[in-house]
Amino acid sequence: SEAHSTTDGRFEVYLRFVAGLSSPWVTWILEEFLGPFPNETTCRVIDWVKEEFQRQFRTAGSEFSKTRLMNTMHYLFESHNSGLAQNALGSVKTLSFSGLRLTPIDCAVLSHVIGYCDTI
């Protein structure tokens, strides 16, 4: 997608927002105001987040790719979907963000998300 292909991060807030819309709790609240959310759309967002994590995890070597992986961790966090996070992170043995400056929010996201890992 165009939003994810930019390298300057201008769409990160938007992508995190979209990932958050896949949360069952969020969709339940928003349905009151916006009507029913198509289940197919929610499933496509969940699939996209999972595929994006897998893609970024496989290529995380450079500082730029570690930043992309960290952004993907934010998507997992925003989704509030423990099943998705468990599925994506369940068998991960090592995550390395060495050389990457992490913000306090990044640290909170990592703390929450790696709780779903079976082996870290």
N, C-alpha and C positions, 0 to 999 in steps of 0.2 A: 504494500500500500504506500501511497505517497507520504502519508503522515509518518510512517515509520522509516522511510528511506532517507529522510533528511539527516544530515550529520551535525546540525547545530542545536538540536534538542528543542526546537520551537514548538513541536507538537506533543511534547511529553505530558503536559498537564491534561491535554485532550485524551491521550491514550490511557492515562491513569483513570480519568473519568469514565471512559468507555469500559475499561476493565471493571470498575466499580459497579457499573450497571448490570454486570453478570451475577452480582450477589443476589441470592434468593430473597434476603431480607430487604434489600433496597428495591428490588422490583415489586415486592409485595406492597411496600409503602407508596411507591410511585404509581402503581395501578389505580390507587384511589383517585388520583388527580388526572392521570393520562390514559386510563383504560388499560386493558390487558396488553402485556408485552408478548410478542410472538415467541414461543419457546424455541423455535428454530434460530432466531437471532441470538438469544442468550447462549444457546449451544455453540453457535459459530464463534462467539466471543471467547467462550471457554476453550474451545479447540485452538483458536488463534493464540491465546495466552500460553497454553501448554506447548504448542509447536514453537512459539517464539522462545520460551525458556530453553527448550531442548536445543534449538539452533544456537542461541547465545552461549549456552553452557559448553557446547562442543568447540566453539571458536574463541573462548575467553583466554587470550594470551597477552595481547597488547593492552595498554591503558584504555584506549578507545573501546575495545571489545569488553573489557571489564566494566566500563561505564554502561555499556548497553546491557550487560548481564545484570548490573545493579538496577537499572531501570525496569528490567523484566521482573526482578524481585518485588519492585514497587507494584507492578501489575498484579502479581500473586497476592500481595498484601491487600490491595484495594478490592480485589474480588471477594474477599471475606468468604472464600469457598475452601473449606478445609479439605474436601475431597480432591479438588483440583491441585492444591498445594501438595498434598500427600502423594498424589499420582505423579506430579512433576518432580518432586524432590525425594521421594521415598527411598531410592537406591543411591543417591548421591553420597559419595564418600568424602570428597574434598571440595571446598569452595575457596578460591584464593582471590583476595582483593588487594594483595600486596602492591604497594606503589600507588594506590588509588586513595585520594583524600575523601574520607567518608564524613558526611554531616551527621549531627545527632539524629536526624530523622532516618538517614540511611541505617544507622546502628539499630534504631528501634525496629525498623522493617526487617533487618536481618535477624534480630533476636526473635521476632515473632515467626517469621517464615521458616527459619531453620529448625524450629520446634517440630516441624512436620517431617524432618529427615529421620529415617530409621537408623542411619549409621554414623552421622556426624557426632 
